[in-house]
């Protein structure tokens, strides 16, 4: 991580843990919002007006949090409005790096070699981890936001006067239910697989494993009535949050993170649902299985020899 703007030791996957060995995720630090008129959003400063080709998104295909912002960008038709750079999926000793892997990009905007240099360009004394996604303002040369939940909301509403297409991912009549389901999916599943994979005690692992499969059973049952998506026939933000974990499950979490009771392929309703979302125009382009496998299996703490499995051959 960065401490007062200086890179400290080699990259480590476990950011923090509690007294029982539970993995704790870092809180995002840049929380400004893009709005239609540049007014301040729910947090941060004003001055970030929705404009074509003003903003840039730094992502990693391996990262579910980053990939859900890519999905929102695609669903809302913002590909020609917001440009993208994809980092190398293999985590280096200095964290995310640019280039050096198929389908990864050099940093044409800021000419950085590592993602942490983007952070220190904005704050020379930055302390914290240099995470993706990062929503960057080309006009003022700063980070707008590095919280994926915020970025999805920004993409959903800020640019409708420029490009008005795709589903409303947080319709008003479902907003309270979406918030509740988002929280459940995050704690039990999105973060739950990481709590299992990075647990440092048996108790922490057992607890996370139980939560993960309890959530998968609950969600599989929810979809068993024939509905297309979690809230019926309308795709919402909750579907994006669930999909990014499901698509990584069989190729990474089942083996490397020890979430091995069963595969998503063995859960008929969740498996069909995952492929239903994958078939939406543009969504397959936000998924790169080669990056996902190369990235997760580059985590030396979990896979010291760096061997990437050949399978599964389908998901």
C-alpha positions as CSV (number, residue, x, y, z in Angstrom):
1,X,0.0,0.0,0.0
2,X,0.9,3.7,-0.1
3,X,1.9,5.4,3.1
4,X,2.3,9.2,2.8
5,X,2.7,8.8,-0.9
6,X,5.4,6.1,-0.7
7,X,5.0,2.5,-1.8
8,X,5.5,0.2,1.1
9,X,6.7,-3.5,0.7
10,X,5.3,-6.0,-1.8
11,X,1.6,-6.2,-2.6
12,X,-0.4,-8.4,-0.1
13,X,-4.0,-9.5,-0.7
14,X,-5.2,-9.2,2.9
15,X,-5.8,-5.6,3.7
16,X,-6.9,-6.0,7.3
17,X,-8.4,-8.6,9.6
18,X,-10.3,-8.6,12.8
19,X,-9.5,-10.5,16.0
20,X,-11.1,-13.7,14.7
21,X,-9.2,-13.7,11.4
22,X,-12.0,-12.3,9.3
23,X,-10.8,-10.4,6.1
24,X,-11.7,-6.7,6.2
25,X,-12.0,-4.6,3.0
26,X,-10.6,-1.1,2.7
27,X,-13.1,1.8,2.5
28,X,-13.0,3.8,-0.7
29,X,-11.5,7.3,-0.4
30,X,-12.6,9.4,-3.4
31,X,-16.3,9.9,-3.4
32,X,-17.2,12.8,-5.7
33,X,-20.1,12.4,-8.2
34,X,-20.7,13.3,-11.8
35,X,-24.1,15.0,-12.2
36,X,-26.0,16.4,-15.2
37,X,-25.3,20.0,-14.3
38,X,-22.1,19.6,-12.2
39,X,-23.8,20.1,-8.9
40,X,-22.5,18.2,-5.9
41,X,-23.8,14.6,-5.5
42,X,-24.5,12.7,-2.3
43,X,-20.9,13.1,-1.2
44,X,-17.8,15.0,-2.2
45,X,-17.4,18.3,-4.2
46,X,-19.3,19.9,-7.0
47,X,-17.7,20.6,-10.4
48,X,-18.0,17.3,-12.2
49,X,-20.5,17.9,-15.0
50,X,-21.6,15.1,-17.3
51,X,-19.7,15.7,-20.6
52,X,-18.8,13.5,-23.5
53,X,-15.1,12.3,-23.5
54,X,-14.3,14.1,-20.3
55,X,-14.1,11.0,-18.1
56,X,-12.0,7.8,-18.1
57,X,-12.4,4.5,-16.3
58,X,-9.5,2.5,-15.1
59,X,-10.5,-1.2,-14.5
60,X,-9.2,-4.7,-14.2
61,X,-11.1,-7.6,-15.8
62,X,-10.2,-9.8,-12.9
63,X,-11.8,-7.5,-10.4
64,X,-15.6,-8.0,-9.8
65,X,-16.0,-4.5,-8.4
66,X,-14.4,-2.9,-11.5
67,X,-16.2,-5.2,-13.9
68,X,-19.6,-4.2,-12.5
69,X,-18.8,-0.6,-13.5
70,X,-17.9,-1.8,-17.0
71,X,-21.3,-3.6,-17.1
72,X,-23.1,-0.4,-16.2
73,X,-21.2,1.6,-18.8
74,X,-22.3,-1.0,-21.4
75,X,-25.9,-1.2,-20.3
76,X,-26.3,2.6,-20.3
77,X,-24.7,3.0,-23.8
78,X,-21.7,5.0,-22.5
79,X,-18.9,3.3,-24.5
80,X,-18.4,6.4,-26.7
81,X,-18.8,8.8,-23.8
82,X,-16.4,7.3,-21.2
83,X,-13.1,5.8,-22.3
84,X,-11.5,2.8,-20.6
85,X,-8.0,1.4,-19.7
86,X,-7.6,-2.2,-18.5
87,X,-4.7,-3.0,-16.2
88,X,-2.6,-6.2,-16.3
89,X,-4.5,-8.9,-14.4
90,X,-1.3,-10.3,-12.8
91,X,-0.7,-8.5,-9.5
92,X,2.9,-7.2,-9.4
93,X,5.0,-6.4,-6.3
94,X,3.6,-2.9,-6.7
95,X,0.0,-3.9,-7.2
96,X,-1.9,-3.1,-10.4
97,X,0.4,-2.4,-13.4
98,X,-0.2,-1.3,-17.0
99,X,0.5,-3.3,-20.1
100,X,2.5,-6.6,-20.3
101,X,-0.4,-8.9,-20.8
102,X,-2.8,-9.6,-23.7
103,X,-5.8,-7.3,-23.7
104,X,-4.3,-5.0,-21.1
105,X,-3.5,-1.4,-21.8
106,X,-0.6,1.1,-21.4
107,X,-1.7,4.2,-19.5
108,X,-2.0,6.6,-22.5
109,X,-3.5,9.4,-20.3
110,X,-1.1,9.7,-17.4
111,X,1.8,7.5,-18.6
112,X,1.9,5.7,-15.3
113,X,3.5,2.3,-14.9
114,X,1.5,1.3,-11.8
115,X,-2.0,2.2,-10.6
116,X,-0.6,3.6,-7.3
117,X,1.1,6.4,-9.4
118,X,-2.4,7.6,-10.5
119,X,-3.3,8.0,-6.8
120,X,-0.1,9.9,-5.9
121,X,-0.6,12.2,-8.9
122,X,-3.7,13.4,-7.2
123,X,-2.5,13.3,-3.6
124,X,1.3,13.2,-3.1
125,X,0.7,12.1,0.5
126,X,-2.0,9.5,-0.2
127,X,-2.2,6.7,2.3
128,X,-4.1,3.5,1.4
129,X,-4.4,0.9,-1.3
130,X,-4.4,1.8,-5.0
131,X,-7.6,0.0,-6.0
132,X,-9.7,-0.2,-9.2
133,X,-12.1,0.9,-10.5
134,X,-11.0,4.5,-10.7
135,X,-13.2,7.1,-12.5
136,X,-10.8,9.8,-13.7
137,X,-11.5,13.4,-14.9
138,X,-9.4,14.3,-17.9
139,X,-10.3,18.0,-17.6
140,X,-9.1,18.6,-14.0
141,X,-6.7,15.6,-13.9
142,X,-8.1,14.1,-10.7
143,X,-9.9,11.1,-9.4
144,X,-13.6,11.6,-9.3
145,X,-14.5,8.3,-7.5
146,X,-13.0,4.9,-6.7
147,X,-16.1,3.3,-5.2
148,X,-17.8,1.0,-7.6
149,X,-21.2,1.3,-6.0
150,X,-21.1,5.1,-6.6
151,X,-19.8,4.7,-10.1
152,X,-22.7,2.4,-11.1
153,X,-25.2,5.0,-9.8
154,X,-23.3,7.8,-11.6
155,X,-23.5,5.9,-14.9
156,X,-27.2,5.1,-14.3
157,X,-28.3,8.7,-14.0
158,X,-25.7,11.4,-14.8
159,X,-25.5,11.1,-18.6
160,X,-29.2,10.7,-19.5
161,X,-29.2,14.1,-21.3
162,X,-26.4,12.9,-23.5
163,X,-27.2,9.2,-24.0
164,X,-30.6,8.0,-22.7
165,X,-30.7,4.2,-23.2
166,X,-30.7,1.0,-21.3
167,X,-32.6,0.1,-18.2
168,X,-33.0,2.2,-15.1
169,X,-30.9,0.1,-12.8
170,X,-32.4,1.6,-9.6
171,X,-36.1,2.3,-10.4
172,X,-37.7,4.3,-7.6
173,X,-40.4,1.8,-6.8
174,X,-37.7,-0.8,-6.1
175,X,-35.1,1.3,-4.6
176,X,-35.6,0.2,-0.9
177,X,-35.7,-3.5,-2.0
178,X,-32.6,-3.1,-4.1
179,X,-30.7,-1.5,-1.2
180,X,-31.6,-4.4,1.0
181,X,-30.8,-7.1,-1.5
182,X,-27.5,-5.3,-2.5
183,X,-26.5,-5.4,1.2
184,X,-27.3,-9.1,1.5
185,X,-25.4,-10.0,-1.7
186,X,-22.4,-8.0,-0.7
187,X,-22.0,-9.3,2.8
188,X,-22.8,-12.9,2.2
189,X,-21.5,-13.5,-1.4
190,X,-19.5,-10.7,-3.1
191,X,-17.3,-10.2,-0.1
192,X,-18.1,-13.6,1.4
193,X,-16.0,-15.4,-1.1
194,X,-13.0,-13.2,-0.3
195,X,-13.6,-13.8,3.4
196,X,-13.4,-17.5,2.8
197,X,-10.4,-17.2,0.5
198,X,-8.4,-14.9,2.7
199,X,-9.5,-16.2,6.1
200,X,-6.6,-16.7,8.5
201,X,-8.5,-18.9,11.0
202,X,-10.6,-22.0,10.6
203,X,-13.5,-20.2,12.4
204,X,-13.4,-17.3,9.9
205,X,-13.3,-19.7,6.9
206,X,-16.2,-21.9,8.2
207,X,-18.3,-18.9,8.9
208,X,-17.7,-17.4,5.4
209,X,-18.2,-20.7,3.6
210,X,-21.5,-21.2,5.3
211,X,-22.7,-17.7,4.4
212,X,-21.6,-18.1,0.7
213,X,-23.6,-21.3,0.1
214,X,-26.5,-20.2,2.2
215,X,-26.8,-17.1,0.0
216,X,-26.4,-19.1,-3.2
217,X,-29.1,-21.5,-2.1
218,X,-31.4,-18.6,-1.3
219,X,-30.8,-16.9,-4.6
220,X,-31.2,-20.1,-6.6
221,X,-34.5,-20.7,-4.9
222,X,-35.6,-17.1,-5.6
223,X,-35.0,-17.7,-9.4
224,X,-36.8,-21.0,-9.4
225,X,-40.2,-19.4,-10.1
226,X,-39.2,-18.6,-13.7
227,X,-38.4,-14.9,-13.3
228,X,-35.7,-13.5,-15.6
229,X,-33.9,-11.4,-13.0
230,X,-33.9,-10.9,-9.3
231,X,-36.8,-8.5,-9.3
232,X,-38.8,-10.1,-12.2
233,X,-38.5,-9.0,-15.8
234,X,-36.4,-5.8,-15.1
235,X,-32.7,-5.9,-14.9
236,X,-31.4,-3.9,-11.9
237,X,-28.2,-3.0,-10.1
238,X,-28.6,-6.1,-7.9
239,X,-28.3,-8.3,-11.0
240,X,-25.0,-6.7,-11.9
241,X,-23.7,-7.2,-8.3
242,X,-24.7,-10.9,-8.4
243,X,-23.5,-11.7,-11.9
244,X,-19.9,-10.6,-11.3
245,X,-19.5,-13.1,-8.5
246,X,-21.3,-15.9,-10.3
247,X,-19.1,-15.6,-13.5
248,X,-15.9,-15.9,-11.4
249,X,-17.1,-18.6,-9.1
250,X,-16.4,-21.8,-11.0
251,X,-13.1,-20.6,-12.5
252,X,-11.6,-19.1,-9.3
253,X,-13.6,-19.1,-6.1
254,X,-14.5,-22.8,-6.1
255,X,-10.9,-23.9,-6.2
256,X,-8.6,-21.1,-5.1
257,X,-10.9,-19.6,-2.4
258,X,-12.0,-23.1,-1.1
259,X,-15.7,-22.4,-1.8
260,X,-16.0,-25.9,-3.0
261,X,-19.3,-27.4,-2.0
262,X,-20.5,-27.2,-5.5
263,X,-20.1,-25.3,-8.8
264,X,-22.5,-22.7,-10.1
265,X,-22.9,-25.1,-13.0
266,X,-24.6,-27.5,-10.5
267,X,-27.2,-24.9,-9.5
268,X,-29.7,-24.9,-12.4
269,X,-31.5,-21.6,-11.8
270,X,-28.5,-19.6,-11.0
271,X,-26.5,-21.1,-13.9
272,X,-29.3,-20.3,-16.4
273,X,-29.6,-16.8,-14.9
274,X,-25.9,-16.2,-15.2
275,X,-25.9,-17.2,-18.9
276,X,-29.1,-15.1,-19.5
277,X,-27.2,-12.0,-18.3
278,X,-24.0,-12.9,-20.2
279,X,-26.1,-13.1,-23.4
280,X,-27.2,-9.4,-23.1
281,X,-25.6,-7.3,-25.9
282,X,-22.2,-6.1,-24.8
283,X,-21.9,-8.0,-21.5
284,X,-19.7,-10.8,-22.8
285,X,-17.2,-8.1,-23.7
286,X,-16.9,-7.1,-20.0
287,X,-15.8,-10.7,-19.1
288,X,-12.3,-11.9,-19.8
289,X,-11.9,-15.4,-18.4
290,X,-8.2,-15.4,-19.3
291,X,-7.6,-12.3,-17.2
292,X,-9.8,-13.7,-14.3
293,X,-7.8,-16.9,-14.1
294,X,-4.4,-15.3,-14.6
295,X,-5.2,-12.6,-12.0
296,X,-6.5,-14.7,-9.2
297,X,-3.9,-17.4,-9.6
298,X,-1.1,-14.8,-9.5
299,X,-1.9,-14.2,-5.8
300,X,1.2,-15.7,-4.2
301,X,-0.3,-16.0,-0.8
302,X,-2.9,-18.4,-2.2
303,X,-0.9,-20.0,-5.1
304,X,2.8,-19.6,-4.4
305,X,3.9,-21.5,-7.6
306,X,1.7,-19.4,-9.8
307,X,0.3,-22.4,-11.7
308,X,-2.9,-21.5,-13.6
309,X,-5.3,-24.4,-14.1
310,X,-6.3,-25.3,-17.6
311,X,-10.0,-25.9,-16.6
312,X,-12.8,-25.5,-16.3
313,X,-13.4,-25.6,-20.0
314,X,-16.9,-24.3,-19.7
315,X,-18.8,-22.3,-17.1
